Amino acid sequence: MDYYISFFENYLMAPDSAITVLRQKAMEMLRSNPDQPVDQRITQTANLARKFIRLQHNKDLMYALEMSGIYIVEKNLGPEIDAYSTITDDGRSFIILGNIKKSAVRRNFDLAHELGHLLLHTTVDMDTLTRQEHKQIEQQANEFASDFLLPEAEFKRDFAELPRHSNPDYYIEMKRKYFRWLLWNTVLTN
C-alpha cells in the first residue's frame, strides 16, 4: 500500500499532513512534562488530538483521521487482532483495521486506540517489549482512547448546557455523541 501511495504522491506537492504536525506537538508536550503522572500526560495528549483534528462528534472519527493524513485500510487480520498502526520510514501514518464486522462504536475505539499508539508510542519498538511492558503500552492506548472519545471537560460543558436535566429527551444528543462509547467501554472493561 505504501509503495503505491509513494508512487502517486511523487506527482504531488503536498504540505505536511496534520498528523505529522500533531505527532510533533504530542512528542514535545510529552517530553516537556516528564515528572507529570502518565495518566495526566495521556489525558492532555488525547485532548490535544481531539482539538487538533477538530473532532466534534465521534461518528465523524474515521473521516477526521483520514483528513488529518492517516491512511486507514481494512485487511483480514484474523479473529485475534482488531487493528494495528504503523509509521513508515518516510513518515506516513497507517491504521489497519481488521475486516471482521464489528459495531461502529468498536471500530471507533480501535481507531482511537491506534491513534493513541501513533501519538504516545512512536519511538517504542514493540518487538523488544516484555509481556508486562506490552500490557502497559496497550493499557495506555486504551486510556488514550477513553479520554479521546469521552473528553471530561467537553462532556461536563455539554451536560451543563442541557436546558432541563430532569427531562430524558434532552439527553438524546449527548447519548449519540458520547454514551455509545461509554456503554461499550463498560462492556470492554468488565
N, C-alpha and C positions, 0 to 999 in steps of 0.2 A: 504494500500500500504506500509506504513512504517513498519508494522508488518512483512510482507514478506521480505522486504529488510533487516530488522534486523536479521531475521532468517537465510537468506543466508550469510549475512556478518559475522555471528558468526563463519563461517568456513574459513574466510579470514583474513590475516594480511595485512591491507592496511595503507599506510601513511595518514596523514591529507590531506583532499582534498584541492585543490587550493582555492575553495570558502571560506573555513574556514579561511585560511590564509588571503585571500583578505578582508573578513569581519573584521578581527582583525586589519589589516592595515588601512582600511577605518575608523574604530572607533577611532583609535589612531590619525589619521590625523584630523578628525572632532573635537576631544577633544582638540588637540594642538592649534587650532586657533579659540577660542570661540568669539573673537572680530571681526573676519573677516566677511564680509557680507555673508548671507546664500547663495545667488546665486553663489558667488565665491567658497564657500566650495562645493557646489553641482557640479560645473564645474570641480573642482580639483578631486573630487571623481569619476566622470564619466571618466575623463582622466586616472586616476589611474586604474580603472577597465578595460578599453579598452586595455591598455598596459599590464596589469597583465594577462589577459586571451588571449593575443596575437591575438586580432581580427584584421584581415587585410581587410576584406570585409564583409559588412553587411549581405550578403547572407549566410554566414557561422555562423551566430549568434547562432542558436539553437545548432549546433554541438559544438561550443566553450563553451557554457554554460554547456552542458552535460559533456564535457571533464573536466570542472572545478569542477565537483562534484555535480552540481544541478540536481535533478531528475525532469524531465519535463513529465507531464502526461496530457492527454486530457480527459475531462469529460463534460457531459451535464450540463452546468451551467445556462441554460435558456437564454432568449434573452436580459436580462438586464445586465448580468455580463460577461465581456470579459475574465478575468483571476483573479487569486489571488495567493499569495505566503505565505509560512509559513516556520518556522524553528522548527523542532521537539525538544523535550526535550533533545535528545541525539545529537543535532547539525546538523541533516540532513536538507538541504535546498530543498524545493519543489516549483515549479511553476506549477500551474494547469491552463491549457488553456481551454477555452470554445471550444466546438467542432462544433459550428456554423461556417460554412465555410466562411473564410474571405481571403483577399489577403495576400500574403506572407509579404508584406510591413506592413500591420496592425498587423500581428502576430509578426513581429519583434518589432514593437512598444510595443505591450503587453509584450513581453519578456523583453525588456529594461526597461519598466516601473516597472515591478515586480522586476527586478534586483535592481532598484533604491530603492524600499521598503526594500529589503533584506540587502542593504548596509547602507541606511540612517536611517531606522526606526526600527531597530532590537529591540530596547528597548521600543518602543511605543506600548501601549495596545490600539489597535484600538477600542475596545468595550467601552472605557471610554471617547472617544473624543466627543466634541460637534460637531454640524454640521459644524460650521466655522473652527474648528481645523481639521476636516476630509477633508474639501475642501482644506485647506492649505497643508496638507500632500499629497493629490492627485496631487496638482499643483507642489509640489517639485518633486514627482516621474515623472511627465510629463517633467519637466525641465531637470531632470537627463537623461531621455530617449532622449530628443533632443540633449543634449550635448554629450551623449554617441554615438548616431547614426550619428551625424554630428559634429565631433570634429573640432573646428575652426582652430587650428594650422595645423593639418594634411590636412584639406581642402585647406588652403592657400598654403601649401607646394606643394600639388598636382597641384594646379592651376598654381603656378609659374613654375613648370616643364613642362608645356604644350609647345610643340615645336612652335606652332603658335596659338595665341589667336584669330585670325581673322578667323580661319578655324573651322567650326562647327563639322567636323569629329573628331577633337581631343578631343571633349567633351564627346564622347560616353562612354568611360570607366568611367569617373567621374560621368556621369549620372547613370550608373549601380551601382557604388559604393555608391553614396550619394543621388542623386536627387530624386530617387523614394521615399526615406524617406522625403525629403524636400517638395515635392509636396503633399504627404499625410498629413504631418504636417500642411500645409497650409489649407487643407480641414478641418482638425480637429479643428483648432483654429478660423476659420472664420464662 
